[in-house]
Amino acid sequence: MKNRIRLAQKILKEKGLYDGAIDGIAGPKTMNGLSQIDGIDRDLPKTRQVTTFIQIDANERGIDAGPVDGLWGPRTNAAFKALEYQFDYGEPQPPWRPEEIKVSNPNRWPVQRTDEFYQFFGEKGTSLKMIDFPYEMKLSWDLRKRANRTRCHEKVADSLLRVLHKVKEIYGEDDINRLHLNHYGGCYNKRKIRNGSLWSMHSWGIALDFDPLRNELNWGRDRAALAHPDYYDWWKCWEEEGWISLGRKRNYDWMHVQAARLTE
């Protein structure tokens, strides 16, 4: 709730209706500022007044927050994130639709589960290679344990290293830690997909998982940490090498990235 109040305070300050601290506390100055906004029911609890204000302001900026009802649903949450991005970065949040994300294919990764795919990568669990990570990883299921190496398919090894070196160059170790870019969920694992009969891309050592605790399988863009704008450069590093994010392409399994196309 404090993040919502902080955003409301920033908007009020921008409008000249608030001169207090951006502290996430709905005190007298904050509520006085809200009282000067048309369309807010003063009899509602503070939380709903703040939500109503965010909905009103988002809609005025052309960001769809849904009905102005003071209730926090998925549309309001998406609008809130878009407004946060504007205040943090000084520009509108880039549009996002799965079909708008065009990923080049410089390494000519094949489409998963096609004849070309099996010819390119061979049999499951073959042609594997150990590589050293350019920065230390923590095992996501036990953060006390470290991972300095991983096993992947030899045909993706060089590309994978280029991605991770670029991540280290862009983010640095402090932000890598802060954003959990080193919370590693694994690469090669000869197994079927969850709740399915098809073999996972992990079975060829061409997929990796990151920060699974904050990017659960069925979470969409409204909940997955890796969907936040802080990670745009992270995805750019992968996509410049042709790796595909299931989150960015299909809005689920945001932890997962793979060196195989989903469709032609």
Steps between C-alpha positions, in 0.01 A plus 500: 500500500788739570606491133150611399501786749848608388380513141192699603726744686722543192197573282357744756837675523511526120156666513613741774264346755759347735823631651582220743744210489457210256479255788208272421302619802147627439521782754305828519692669216445206267131473582458877466648480152262218408207703632560751221452240226157471343355151489634365829243392760621645831305235692709217357792355699837661428617202295205528263540877471864449396396232251227724358752780452744270318216381274393857424853619424585196289188538290572872452844406362350251257597195707209259536438445872148367456196638686566772758369301796783497754544124459841354420474252214733385221431804277564743784817311591627518141420872486680551832814334361481715187472816711789388722711452190420851378607656828813282531622537141338823379338337197203273426539129559579322171193320363491126558315237310647157427460548125691831514818344638712423197807291578777471244665164446873557440589147612226340289335318786241257358131481593449269796388140435539512123713274279745787464519527881591132546755519219656815646524396867504122469386256765397617848794526741770480233767751389507664843774735615598655835538877508611738774259776596644854472344579839409280792152351509296394801288186481141623518385209717781554753656847481779394735642289217692649212525400135804605299447266203222342302454236234337604172490387137825577323317688224360759742804532728670796332173690462408437863833636617462810283160566658623466857812708443280775356268476802799541731623799300161676502376428853813449709515270799296723733197512270542135407458422870219751555298376204568129569658453158729250671218287646556200278241231437704272276576416137545136392240271653370201305130515588150544361328837513298555815164327487566391144634219283737699277869526577614831647757715318712449813547141381729628225678754724365793297277664764570673830281608792560809714343618827218239498367600843399844370400379153279200551384293204145635477573860596435763235648841440305649790685283756828374352806693617680454167221692325594822683670781301820447701551188292461647150877501446517144633258383229674709238823310572326167440293609202797651316637144497166354390403342831125484563326595825178309558390789721548768236360283221214321678467676838563196719811324636696825519792315662568308177716598201596265215713478185215372284225683317137442592364532145626575152 
